Amino acid sequence: MGVVLALCAALAYGLTDFLGGVLSRRTSAWPVAVVAQLSCTACTAAVAAFTGGHPSPGDLWWAALAGVGSGAGTGFLYRGFASGRMSVVAPVSAVGAALVPVLVGAVSGEHLSAWVWLGVVAALPAIWLVSSSPAPPGEPEVPRRRGALGAGLLDGILAGLGFGVLFAALGQVPAGAGWWPLVLSQAVSVPSVVLLAVLLGAAWRPRGRTARLAVVVGPVAAAATGSFLLATQHGFLTVAGVLTSLYPASTVLLAAALLHEKVHRAQGVGLGLCALAVALVAAG
């Protein structure tokens, strides 16, 4: 059950990135992120109201940390896209998001079979390859500017740490806590995103119809985080973190199917490794 839930989370996260990316192309990423997170908070609160739960103060602290990680991850990811190529920032951040819960799971004493560890090993290069993308024809050679590659790499690492903290912290919330910690996590991520936008000098106030359309991202994002939370409660954090971090695969497939974007050779190899990783984890 944990494997299925983690794959559902990966699919939903991929769809969230796809929808958010399409909307961000028409306006600015920051207002889209704010509206999407507010909508996600409302959706998770509606579910929490019907499901109940009894979170402890420790559960709420973990949830707040997850929200800070989510906001920081989003902020550094967007700044990385501005200072360096997506082909540098995206794979570094996705692999980082997978590594943090793996390390936390290993330290906390999770005992995985050899097949599962093989799946984890296969998933890391798969995430990198699927997330990578060649520069479009005519795009300026941004990384060749002094410091651009280093800045993009640093932001990718920080974004990966942020998302990894999100996954690892949510993995500490037990089933009896219900969805209220998830509501707190989403709520904390909103001021975190706004604060980073202000610090980076970016406009974040939602204006215009396109930004308001980001409200449709909320239910999908709620399904993604909710599925991940349930996956950690029905299985290992290591497995849930790695499989959920395969979300770039669903984004690539959606872009290919709906926007007719070409899947280049490295991404094709990455998709094959994703399938292998899932099969190995499921076999274990």
N, C-alpha and C positions, 0 to 999 in steps of 0.2 A: 504493500500500500504506500509506503514512504517513497518508493521509486516513482510510482505513478503520479503521486501528488507533486513531487519535485519536477517531473517533466511537464505537468500542467502549469506549474509556476514558470518554468522556462518559456513555454509557449505564450503565456499571458504577458510576461515581461517583454518578450520579443514583439508582441502585438502592441504593447504600450509604447515601446521605443519607435515602432513603425508609425503609429498614429501621431505621437508627439513630434517625430521628425518631419512628417508631412506638414503639420501645422506650423512648425517652427520655420520652415522654408518660406512661409507666406508672411510671417511677422517676425517676432523675436523669441528666442528660446526661453528667456526668463519669465515673461508673463504666462507663457504656455505652461511652464513648470509650476508656477504658483497656482494657477487655476486648476490644473490637474491634481495637485496635492490637496487642495481644498476640497475638491469633489471626492477624492479618495477618502479623505477624513470623514466626510458626511456618509459615504457608503459603508465604511467600516463601523461607524457609530450606529447606523441602522441595523446592521447585522448583530452587533454587540447587544443592542437593546432587546433582541429576541432570543439570544443564545445564553445570556447571563454570564456566570463565571465569578470567581472570587480571587482576584489578583492580590498578592502580598505586596508590601512596600518594595521588596527586592525585585519583584516582577516589573513593577512600574519604573524602577531605576534602570533596569535593563532595557525597557521599552524606550525610555528617554534617550539613552545612549544610542540605541538603534536609529532614532529619529535624527540625532545629530550626525551620525554616520551617513544616513541617506542624504541629508542636506549638503554636507561637505562633499560627498562623492559627486553629487550633481553639479555643485559649483565648480569644483576643480576639473570635472570632465568638460564643462562648457568653456572654461578658461583655456584648457588644453587645446580644444578645437580651434580657439582663436589664435593661439600662439604657435601651434605646430600641426602637422598633418594628422588627420584622423587615423591614417594607417599606422601612426606611431602611438597615439594616445589610446585609441579604442582597444587594441589587443593587450596593451600593458595593463589597462584598468580591468579588463575582463578576467585576465589571468590572476591579477591581484585579488579580485573579488572571490575567486575560487580558492586561492592559497590560504587566506586568513581562516576560513572555517575549517579547512583541512588541518592546519596547525593547531587550532583550538581543540578540534576533535581528538587529535593525537595526544595532546597534552592532558586532556580530560580522561584519557584511558579508553577510548573507543577501540574495540578489537574487530578489525575487518579481515575478511578472508583474502587469500592471495588474488582471487579473481577480481574482487572489488578494487584492490590496490592497483591491479593492472588497468582496470577501467579508469581510475583516477589519473594514472600516468598517461593514458591515451587521451584523456579529456583536456589536459593542459595545452599540448600543442594544437589540439582541435580547436579550442577556443581562440588561440592566437591566429590560426590560419583563417578561420571563418570571419573573425573581426577585421582582418586586414583588407585593405583595398588599395589598388593602384591609383595614383594621381590622375584625375581626368585630363584629357588633352587640353593643353593651353593653360593649365593651372600653374601659378608661379611656384618656383622651387623654394617654398617657405623654409624647410629645414636647413637650407644651405646658408640662410642668413645667420650671422653670428649669434649664438645662444639660442636660436629658435628650436633646434632639435633637443638641446638639453632642457629647455623650458617645457617643451611638449612632453618629454620623457618624465620629468619631475611631476608634472600635473597628472600624467597617466598613473604614476605610482601612487600619488596622493588620492586620486579618485578611486583606484582599486582598494586602497586601505579603507576609505570611507564606506564603500559598498561591502567590503569584507566585514567591517565592524557591524554594519546593518545585519548581515546574515548571521554572524557569530552571536551578536547580542540577542536577536530574536530567538535563536536556538536555545537560549537559557530559560525561555518562558514555558512553563508546564501547561499541560492540557487543561487543568482545573482553573487556570486564570481566565479562560474565555478570550474574547476578542477586545476587551477594554485596553489591555496593554498595546494592542495593535493600533487602536484609535489614538492613544497617546503618542505612539511613535510617529504616525502620520501627521498629527497636529504639531509636534515639535519640529518636524522637517520643514514646515512652511516658514516659520521665522528664521530657520537656519539658512534656507535658500535666499530669503529676502536680505538677510544680513550679509551673506557673501556677495550678492548682487550689488549691494550698496558699497561694500569694501572694494569691489572691482570696478565701480563706476559705471555699472550697467543699469539701464531702465528695466524695472520689474513690474510696474503697475499695468494691469491688464486693460488694454484699450482696443476697441474695434471688435468686429464680429468674429474674426479668426481666433483671437485669443479666447473669446468666450466659448468657442466651439470645443476648447480643450476640456470642457466639463465632461465630454463623452469618454475621455481617457480615464476618469476616476473609477468607474465600475470595473474596468479591466485591470487597473493597477491594484484595486482592492482584492480582486480575485487572485492576482499574482502573489501579493504579500500574504494573503490568507492561506493560499495553497502551500507556500513555503513554510509558514508557521506550522501548519498541520503536518507537513512532511517531516519536520524536525521532531515532532511529537510522536510520530509513528515509525521513526527510523533513526539512523545516525545523522548527526550534524554534518559530518564529512561528506556523506553521500548526497544529502540534500543540497549542500553548498556547491558541490562540483556539478551536479546535474542541472541545478537551477542556473548556474553560470554558463550553460550552453545556450542561453537565450539568444545570442547573436545569430545562431543558426536559423531560428524561426524568423528573425527580422530579414535575413538575407533571402530566405525562400519567399516571404511575403512580397518583398521588393521585386523579386524576379517574376512572380506570378501576376502581381497587380500593376506594377510600374514598368514591367518589362526591362528591368535592369539586368545587365549581364553578370552571370556568376563566373568569375575568372578561375583560372586553374587552381591557385592556392586555396580558394574558398571551396572548390569542389573536393579537394583532398581533405580539407577540414571537415566538410559535411560527412565524408566517409568515416573519418576518425570519430566523429560524434556518434554515428551509428554503432561503431565498434565499442566505444566507451559505454554506451547505454546497454548493449548486449552483455558486456562483461560484468557490469554492475548488477544487472538483472540475474545473471547466472550465479553470482555470488550470494 
